[in-house]
């Protein structure tokens, strides 16, 4: 972040949830419980992940950055290009709003900008439904 600050950046984007194609986090933290087969148990949120994410955003905020929080990446949504070959990563629709509320409550103290959808092509009604739900969360 110090390097970006020297480059006169004024905002930093954070993915609230890990992207499936983003590799494994060096911290070892995941937003949800990880099953033995590597998939998420979306019904069990990992509080430690969100505490760590909050700390990273706090540091950026105190350095003068505007945090931009990506709420729901396409890799979690039904009907998106990124889940066609990885349906195991689709978050159950009934959990989208609660997950979005968790994201909002985690970062609200840092006056972030929220981006409800990312890396999607909006080619299906399911995808649109997921992203609308993330806005309502």
QUIFENTA-V990138 format. One record per pair of residues at least 24 apart in sequence whose ideal C-beta (glycine too) atoms are under 7 Angstrom apart, sorted by the first residue. I is the first residue (numbers start at 0). J is the second residue. Records with the same first field share a line. If there is no record, write none. Layout:
# QUIFENTA-V990138
I->J ; J
This chain:
# QUIFENTA-V990138
0->58 ; 59 ; 62 ; 64
4->62
9->64 ; 65
10->64 ; 65 ; 67
11->59 ; 64 ; 66 ; 67
12->67 ; 69
13->52 ; 55 ; 56 ; 66 ; 68 ; 69
14->69 ; 72
15->52 ; 68 ; 69 ; 70 ; 102
16->72 ; 75
18->72 ; 74
19->74 ; 81 ; 85 ; 88
20->74
26->51
38->87
41->90 ; 91 ; 94
44->101
49->101 ; 105
52->105
53->105 ; 106
56->106 ; 109
57->109
60->109
65->112
66->106 ; 109 ; 111
67->111 ; 112 ; 114
68->102 ; 106 ; 111 ; 113 ; 114
69->114 ; 117
70->99 ; 102 ; 113 ; 114 ; 115 ; 133
71->95 ; 99 ; 115 ; 116 ; 129 ; 130 ; 133
72->117 ; 118
73->117 ; 118 ; 119
76->119 ; 126 ; 129 ; 130
77->125 ; 126 ; 129
78->123 ; 125 ; 126
79->119 ; 126
80->120
81->118
92->129 ; 132
95->129 ; 132 ; 133 ; 136
96->132 ; 135 ; 136
97->136
98->136
99->133 ; 136
100->136
103->136
